[in-house]
Amino acid sequence: MWLKLSNFRIIILLGVLFLWAAREIYLCSDIEVSVGSFHDSPTAICMSRREAKRLEYFFQQIIIKEPFAYTLAGTKPASIYGFENRFTILSPSNVRFVLGWKTFEKYKRYFDSEKIDCWVEKNWIEAGAKDLLVIVDRGKLNEIFLNNTNFKQNPQILTSRPLFAKGLQKHDALIGIALGYGKKNAWLYHNKFYDYANWTLEQKLDVSNKLPLIWDREVIEKQAKKIWFKSLMFQSLTAEDIGIPSFVGDPFSEESLQLKQDYLLARKKIIQYYKNRNFLEASLNLYKYGFLILNLTSSCCHLDDPD
């Protein structure tokens, strides 16, 4: 009896080893990922299937769960994402993101953009905190600060690194403007919370001291619950799960209403662009060509709240 059990365990072990080996062979095999061109033939990037999966995960995080797609689409000047730029067994998802970022860096030369910059810098809020992945639309960023006296006098500020700590001098209003929250909203936030560190606990807990969200809270919560549920059920995220940039300010101001319209229109275009396309290839092309490749008319985009 014992001998039969031992043989059974050996068979199971051999079966597991065979499946692992087969999976490794598959993941190590090469595939070609295509990046299109408006003028020449598409560029075929040769990478392993494992690298393609890592790169796809990277783009899923920044495009679906974070608002980077809006920067690539030319609507949002800059986007940021905090992560630990190192391997830690305490956070498997962070490990996957780091691996994706390293793969992105390895192949970036094949889909580099003329208008997008991407780098990692230290978090400006707190020393020793998470690093920041930063993506900026150079033209959009220069455009919104064009009439700002401080930047006219020193145009190199926007090319300074780290951007938020050195270039924007940790200034809440300037940072808010750069992140696409609107000039008036950004200054409203700055003037409201500039001495937040000196507030009493009672002041911090006082609801009347908080600024409202630009969007209805139900819209944001519904979108977050949708992504949470799909993750819980191990369902793949798609472009239709893309959220909208959320921030505080005056939800009824002309500026905020225009920003909401711009973001909703961009979201519709991005979702339409991804339909029936390979997610990784579509993301690489969106990174390289941005709004030029969306090629959609506003007539197909109804400005409703996200589903």
PyMOL commands that set and color helices and strands:
alter all, ss='L'
color gray80, all
select helices_A, chain A and resi 2-28+49-65+68-72+92-110+138-144+149-153+155-159+163-167+172-178+183-193+196-198+201-205+207-209+217-232+239-241+254-274+279-289+291-294+298-300
alter helices_A, ss='H'
color red, helices_A
select strands_A, chain A and resi 30-35+43-48+78-83+116-122+131-137
alter strands_A, ss='S'
color yellow, strands_A
deselect
rebuild
show_as cartoon
